[in-house]
Amino acid sequence: MSTRVAVVGAGIGGLTLAIALARAGVPVEVYERADELREVGAAVALSGNGTRELYRLGVGEALDAVSTQPTELIYRDGRTGDRIAAHPGGASYRARFGAPYWGIHRVDLQQTLAAAVDPAHLHLGRAATAVTDHGDGAEITLDDGSTVTADVVVGADGVHSVVREAVVGRGQGPVYSGTSAFRGLVRRSDLPSLPDPLAIQFWAGPHAHLLHYPMGGWARDDDTINFFAVLCGPRSWQGGNTEVPDGELLAGFAGWHPAVREMLAAVEQSPRWPLLSQPPLTRWARGRIVLIGDACHAMLPHHGQGANQSIEDAVVLADLLAATDPDTALAAYPRRRRARTRAVARSAWETGTLLHLPDDDVAGLSERDARFTGYLDANAWVHQYAASDATTTKEAA
Ligand SMILES: Cc1cc2nc3c(=O)[nH]c(=O)nc-3n(C[C@H](O)[C@H](O)[C@H](O)COP(=O)(O)OP(=O)(O)OC[C@H]3O[C@@H](n4cnc5c(N)ncnc54)[C@H](O)[C@@H]3O)c2cc1C
């Protein structure tokens, strides 16, 4: 008999898992606390290692239709605007890695994934408050006091996961990285100074960086650019996103290139929010409860890999649950995923350090430039990875 799976969270990882399980004939129910799936106003970039899996699951074409492919990946000096390095995007990236690089609105991503899940099995407005392992199954308590049981419960409930506590106990959550961020969506027509507006670009400088990419290029009638501006500090942080005095973002980029300041000034300043990362967990599963995505390994966003790693987790876990009994699957899953996600998280942390080097670190800056110049070759291991390729039968044996 098929393993019955219940997933907490209908984010990128939870929905991908639900699609993959349903395709494999594994019964799955998804419980999401939000009443509707619409995280408007934010975007995500998905690389070949994530998009190849979405094609495999049959949702690639639908997502491609609402994505754009950045023309290049460009690293610039944040003050002079000089190009430090550039790597081909678009068709060239796709040819090299066998799958595209997309910029996509989160709401488009989430709704397209959700459309591939049978609505009878997607329960919105149902927040989990606790999860309990029963040895041969697990139970979710929902916020209306009701409970549901399944052979396996998956925590796909993001960085502030409730399910994580049932796996690793209290006090094992993500920590503040000492960096914080602002974000915005800007119209390209409001950015006359911006060079290469259809590229994904990092502008690096002392104690800060700006990342932006297009949400619409030639494929869509959408000239939105998504930006993400990171400042080092403050030293400590309590709580979540915070409204801060107007001008705080621009003050962090004083003296930067006009295109940078133009972009940051083009929209109302967003709240400032802390960038968190999850110290490696000693366990990813306890009994019949298991974690995927940010609930398990939230990482800094400087490598654009958090969502991609959630997708990879989801397809690996789905393949294992479809191929073997739950206990064997949950034992094999961390073995398949731990080293990879740690390596990607470490790389994201290192990228942040390189992006924020001070002017007087001359040796560091020359290493930064060399690393950015060799970026795509040195990071091919991230982009060309095919999580679903490894055979599950071998793992399950
Ligand atoms: C500023 C920023 C930029 C980023 N850019 C990129 C990028 O370009 N590329 C990339 O790959 N990654 C990026 N990431 C990371 C990426 O957003 C996350 O890694 C990814 O969303 C994690 O997916 P997930 O499914 O694990 O969690 P989420 O997408 O966070 O989904 C969790 C879901 O669980 C639900 N939920 C939470 N608690 C409960 C509960 N108790 N009961 C029921 N449901 C619950 C939530 O409502 C949500 O729908 C970025 C992150 C940040 C902060």
PDBQT file of the ligand as one rigid body, heavy atoms in Angstrom, charges set to zero:
ROOT
HETATM    1  C1  LIG A 401      15.154  38.345  -0.106  1.00  0.00    +0.000 C 
HETATM    2  C2  LIG A 401      15.229  36.930  -0.523  1.00  0.00    +0.000 A 
HETATM    3  C3  LIG A 401      15.520  36.644  -1.829  1.00  0.00    +0.000 A 
HETATM    4  C4  LIG A 401      15.606  35.329  -2.250  1.00  0.00    +0.000 A 
HETATM    5  N1  LIG A 401      15.886  35.064  -3.539  1.00  0.00    +0.000 NA
HETATM    6  C5  LIG A 401      16.008  33.785  -3.937  1.00  0.00    +0.000 A 
HETATM    7  C6  LIG A 401      16.311  33.465  -5.286  1.00  0.00    +0.000 A 
HETATM    8  O1  LIG A 401      16.475  34.362  -6.126  1.00  0.00    +0.000 OA
HETATM    9  N2  LIG A 401      16.439  32.165  -5.628  1.00  0.00    +0.000 N 
HETATM   10  C7  LIG A 401      16.231  31.160  -4.736  1.00  0.00    +0.000 A 
HETATM   11  O2  LIG A 401      16.362  29.987  -5.096  1.00  0.00    +0.000 OA
HETATM   12  N3  LIG A 401      15.911  31.424  -3.446  1.00  0.00    +0.000 NA
HETATM   13  C8  LIG A 401      15.788  32.706  -3.044  1.00  0.00    +0.000 A 
HETATM   14  N4  LIG A 401      15.459  32.978  -1.752  1.00  0.00    +0.000 N 
HETATM   15  C9  LIG A 401      15.179  31.877  -0.826  1.00  0.00    +0.000 C 
HETATM   16  C10 LIG A 401      13.797  31.293  -1.064  1.00  0.00    +0.000 C 
HETATM   17  O3  LIG A 401      12.809  32.286  -1.022  1.00  0.00    +0.000 OA
HETATM   18  C11 LIG A 401      13.486  30.252  -0.004  1.00  0.00    +0.000 C 
HETATM   19  O4  LIG A 401      14.606  29.424   0.161  1.00  0.00    +0.000 OA
HETATM   20  C12 LIG A 401      12.290  29.405  -0.439  1.00  0.00    +0.000 C 
HETATM   21  O5  LIG A 401      11.134  30.199  -0.525  1.00  0.00    +0.000 OA
HETATM   22  C13 LIG A 401      12.088  28.275   0.546  1.00  0.00    +0.000 C 
HETATM   23  O6  LIG A 401      11.005  27.506   0.136  1.00  0.00    +0.000 OA
HETATM   24  P1  LIG A 401      10.197  26.656   1.196  1.00  0.00    +0.000 P 
HETATM   25  O7  LIG A 401       9.129  25.976   0.428  1.00  0.00    +0.000 OA
HETATM   26  O8  LIG A 401      11.133  25.863   2.011  1.00  0.00    +0.000 OA
HETATM   27  O9  LIG A 401       9.575  27.736   2.165  1.00  0.00    +0.000 OA
HETATM   28  P2  LIG A 401       8.572  28.923   1.821  1.00  0.00    +0.000 P 
HETATM   29  O10 LIG A 401       8.610  29.250   0.364  1.00  0.00    +0.000 OA
HETATM   30  O11 LIG A 401       8.884  29.983   2.810  1.00  0.00    +0.000 OA
HETATM   31  O12 LIG A 401       7.127  28.306   2.107  1.00  0.00    +0.000 OA
HETATM   32  C14 LIG A 401       6.710  27.974   3.411  1.00  0.00    +0.000 C 
HETATM   33  C15 LIG A 401       5.190  27.877   3.367  1.00  0.00    +0.000 C 
HETATM   34  O13 LIG A 401       4.738  27.319   4.580  1.00  0.00    +0.000 OA
HETATM   35  C16 LIG A 401       3.643  28.070   5.050  1.00  0.00    +0.000 C 
HETATM   36  N5  LIG A 401       3.574  27.897   6.499  1.00  0.00    +0.000 N 
HETATM   37  C17 LIG A 401       4.437  28.412   7.414  1.00  0.00    +0.000 A 
HETATM   38  N6  LIG A 401       4.102  28.023   8.639  1.00  0.00    +0.000 NA
HETATM   39  C18 LIG A 401       3.007  27.224   8.515  1.00  0.00    +0.000 A 
HETATM   40  C19 LIG A 401       2.200  26.497   9.430  1.00  0.00    +0.000 A 
HETATM   41  N7  LIG A 401       2.429  26.532  10.755  1.00  0.00    +0.000 N 
HETATM   42  N8  LIG A 401       1.158  25.766   8.950  1.00  0.00    +0.000 NA
HETATM   43  C20 LIG A 401       0.897  25.726   7.613  1.00  0.00    +0.000 A 
HETATM   44  N9  LIG A 401       1.618  26.404   6.695  1.00  0.00    +0.000 NA
HETATM   45  C21 LIG A 401       2.682  27.141   7.139  1.00  0.00    +0.000 A 
HETATM   46  C22 LIG A 401       3.917  29.480   4.598  1.00  0.00    +0.000 C 
HETATM   47  O14 LIG A 401       2.742  30.287   4.566  1.00  0.00    +0.000 OA
HETATM   48  C23 LIG A 401       4.508  29.224   3.215  1.00  0.00    +0.000 C 
HETATM   49  O15 LIG A 401       3.511  29.153   2.227  1.00  0.00    +0.000 OA
HETATM   50  C24 LIG A 401      15.385  34.287  -1.312  1.00  0.00    +0.000 A 
HETATM   51  C25 LIG A 401      15.075  34.586   0.008  1.00  0.00    +0.000 A 
HETATM   52  C26 LIG A 401      15.016  35.894   0.406  1.00  0.00    +0.000 A 
HETATM   53  C27 LIG A 401      14.703  36.206   1.845  1.00  0.00    +0.000 C 
ENDROOT
TORSDOF 0
